[in-house]
Amino acid sequence: MPKEKPLIPMLIGADMNCYSMARTFHEAYGVTSYAFGRWAMGETMASRIVRFTAVPEIDTAGVLLRTITQFAAAHKEAAVVVLGCTDDYASLLIDLRDRLPENCTAPYITPALRDQLVSKADFYKMCERYGILYPKTFCAHGPLSAEALGEQALGFSYPVIVKPSSSILYWKHPFDGMKKVYTADSPAEAAAILAQIYGAGYPDIVLLQDKIPGDDSAMRVLTAYCGRDGKVKRMCLGHVGLEEHTPKALGNHAAILTEYNEPLMQKLRAFLDDIGYTGFANFDIKHDSRDGSCRVFEINLRQGRSNYYMTGAGENLARLVVEDAVLGHDLGPCRMCQKEAFWHSVPRGVVYRYVKDAAFVAQAKKLARQGKETVTLDYAFDLRGNPKRFAYYLIHMQRYYKKFKLYAR
């Protein structure tokens, strides 16, 4: 913790990402985090380590800047670390980073670099230049007929994945039946999905992609922290065994084992180093069993929702930010995590039942027996002697049995 000033984390959000970061700050420095979002969420309610304030329209630049400015003025003796916990909030902080009060630190890239990375379509163009593999992709710029979406036009066969190029813009145009990602089994189905998305007012590119075979256990996640010098300092790769399957949470990681893949990690490190990235970067990746490759889906310009898997593997994310961005200490050369650890956000019973990779389950059970296991919301400091929090935790976890029974395939 900084000797010159007290440390105060200011987290923009209220979900599990927010709680994960609050827990890392508390574990590293014993401090309480202050969270601000449009509405309260269970993950950060009745908590000893998070003080939440609802701020309507905090997802607009003016309200967010005013909220940060007022909070910083009320704590002018403190070093305030500001982190966004959603794509939208991170993007706003990137725009505001040079306008924040002097006692605030927000470790983010420039708006110019953000604009090159935030669109998946533009990100794939960068991947081409750096030799980073990604799924075969067709870009739709508006509604298209089924005839225009045949396999010959796409360059790959059905079923295909359909998803927006800009997640930020997509969620600003809601409609019934909205999903993070869609699967189309035919040109007619793809055309219907495009009509729905564009009919709701979404203004950007929609991607149709080759559906890489494999269940949840083919997924990988990589989290990197890049220092103020624009060089990667820490990397941690996770092997995803299970994802959530409810429509709006589809793709959220539910169980991860840390994994070491030096060629993949070095390739992404070289990319981040070359573009001068700063702060947290989070990559979604899938292993393609057809050729043994790992194909990158997207880069998130923040720590991911499942970020605690990295802290659980020994690399406390809060400490990285404070040491580098607040104290100005040299974190040294890049260190790639090789420690084995098991993280999950759903009950063990759900992991063991619904993960289809037997080797993953066996390793998860082994690490659980060895005590190398973490659950973000299972924080003894916050649960012990806190009946409201403990009751929420039990009910929240038990609900996953019903959710997976209903939605998991």
C-alpha positions, 0 to 999 in steps of 0.5 A: 500500500502506498506510504505517501497516501492511503489507497482507495479503489474506485470500481465502475460496475457492480457485477462479479468482475467488480467483486473480483477486483474488490477482493484482490484489493482487499487481499493485497492491501486490506482496503475497502473498494467503492463501487458505482453503477447504474443499479445494485447487483447481488455480487456486490450487495451486503459486502464488507469489502465493497461500498456500492452507490447507484448512479443513474446514467453513469454509463454516460461520459458526463455523469461518469466524469462528474462522479469520479471528480466528486469522489476524488475531491472528497478523498483528495488525500488518497491515491484513487485507482479507477477501473471499469468492470464492463466494456462500456465503462472501460471504453468511457474511461479510455476517453476520460483518462486524460481528464481525471483528477490528479489523484486518480490513476486509470491504467488504460490505452489511448482512444486511438488504439481503442478504436483499432481494437474494440471492433472485432472486424478491425481487430481481425485486420490487425491479427492478419498483420501479426500472424494471429489466427482467428476464425474464418469470418464474413462481415455483414454491413446490414440485413441480407437475404438468405440467398446472399448468405449461402456457403459459397458466399461465406467461404465456409459451411453451416452451422455458423456463429453470428455475433456483433462486431461491437459489443458496446453498440449491440447492447445499446439496442435491446430486443426480445430474445437477445443473446451474446452470440447466436448459432445459425444452422442455415442461410435462412436462419442467419438472415433472420438473426441479422434482421432481428439485430439490425431491426433493433437499430444496431448500426455496425458490422455483424460477423458470421464465423466458421463454427469451430468444433468443440464444447466449452472445454475447447475454450481458452482465456488469456489475461495480460497486464501491461505496464506504463512503459507499454510492455507486457509484465504478466500473463496467465492462460486459462483452460476453460472447462465450462461456460454459462448457458443462459441466453444473456450470460452465454459464454461467461466462464464458469470453470478454469484451469490455468494452463501454459502454452508458451508459443501462444503466449509469446505471440500475443505478448509480441502483439501487445508489446508492439502496439504499446498496450497499457493496462489489462488485456483479456483474450477469448480463444478457442482450440481448433481440433481440426488443425491443432491451432488456437484461434483468437475471437476477440480482445477485451480492453479490461480485466475479464469477468473471470479475472480472479483465476489469475489472482488465484494462481498467484498473480494478484491483479490489484498489486500489479496495478498499484505497484506499476501505475500508482507507485511507479515500481518496475515489475521487471521482465514479463512473467508467464504464469506456470502455477496450477490452479482451479477457479470456478464460479459455480458449484463443484457439483455443476463443474463435475457434472457438466464439463465434458472433458474427463481430463479437465474434471480429473485435474480439477478434483486433484487441485481441489484436494490439494487446496489449489482452488478458488471461488470468487464469491467464496471469501471467508472475510466477507461471509463469516458473521455476515448472514445476509451475504452468506445467504445470498452466496448459498442461494446464488450458487444453488441456482446454478443447478437449475440453470444448467439443468434448463440450458446446458446441452 
